[in-house]
Amino acid sequence: MAFPLSSSVTLYFTPSTPKRHFFYTHFAFRFSRPRSRENARPLQLKVQCKSSKDFVKDESHCRNIPSCLHLSTLINATMKLENVIAVILILAQITSPLPLSGWDFWSVLPANAVLYSPETKIPRTGELALRRAIPANTNMKAIQASLEDISYLLRIPQRKPYGTMEGNVKKALKIAVDGKDSILASIPANLREKGSTLYTSLIDGQGGLQDLLKCIKDQDPDKVSVGLASSLDTVAELELLQAPGLSFLLPEQYLKYPRLTGRAIVELTIEKGDGSSFSPEAGGESRKTATIQVVLDGYSAPLTTGNFAKLVTDGAYDGIMLSCINQAIISENGTEKSGYSVPLEIMPSGQFEPLYKTTLNVQDGELPVLPLSVYGAVAMAHSEVSEEYSSPYQFFFYLYDKRNAGLGGISFDEGQFSVFGYTTAGREILPQIRTGDVIRSAKLIEGQDRLVLPNES
């Protein structure tokens, strides 16, 4: 007499999110294997998806499992059952439970981009980005790179590699000593005396490389950090002397635009629109106005900075309202004092002149010399007419947040805007700015002599 094997197994896939209503999935597996081969039937799999209420009402068929089974039949059926369950579990892992309306997938938004370069090293401060953007002598760039590596080594917790740091400083010293003639020869004759003084200070002066070596030998990370910053500041000053103007020729069709042939500094005075105050400085009182300084980099974006600097000198931003939107503080759109419609201008890393009307493909490894992925980066908005051009007037401060960036900490908008400078003083003011606050005044406090207007070219 044939004795069938029949069983039913129920699997529940329930997410851990509280207060959510999901359908329970009921998988019923029925296996029949008679003892006699003539009555044998193929293995049957029945899958049912039922709501929890229906399932409670329909459990009767699961209770009638025979109690007397032959061991071999039970083992064979169990093995097949395990195989089927494994398949179901894999499918369940790939798919998801069927949600009722209103389910928001744990409130996780889809990614806007995928960046495959998690080890990308891009500048994380405006000062570092500006220093790297200076088109200086190759020896000075080698010294700079050797010293900047120490800043990464200082981030290592607990036992810091002071031996490696010492080696980096000695390498920088050797380059500086061996390449002295080349370094000084790269400085224009009228600035060479100042360059010679800075060179001596870099080697033996207070805060120079010799002092930095002593700090490293003392294994005091705070002293090393201060000494490193001092040495890098001196390096940047020397590099700026080596770059009195642009290192490339502008395309002829762009000579009609204003241009900045080096660095300039703009000072913005911000006033609260609702009459409130900015947070006090250390040990100070609350302020009705606050000051922000932005360094403009004409080496990498001469047309964009030239247009912006001209607008500042014309008073175009005085009294303009600011708005806060999606990680940015953006100025009002143009007035009667709007500037030139400048083409999108981005200089890629490793190149010596900017690209125009072209964005960068970050996923293919293209990165700009002036990255947007820096807190306090300043860039022009896109033109309303075409994204190949920047707005003739509207600019924004970018409030970079690594939590909203892609792999490697790169902004999803990287390489899409004309970044032309960085906030170097008053960065702590940026998160306090609210929609309705006003730029009371904007002044070009340094670099006026590097601004070339079209009628002067």
Helices and strands as residue ranges (DSSP letters): G 37-39, H 52-57, H 60-63, H 71-94, G 105-107, H 126-132, H 138-153, H 162-178, H 180-185, G 189-191, H 192-204, H 209-217, H 221-241, G 252-254, E 259-260, E 263-271, E 289-297, H 302-313, E 320-325, E 328-331, E 345-346, E 355-356, G 362-364, E 377-382, E 390-398, G 402-404, G 407-409, E 418-425, G 427-432, E 438-446, G 448-450, E 451-452, G 454-456
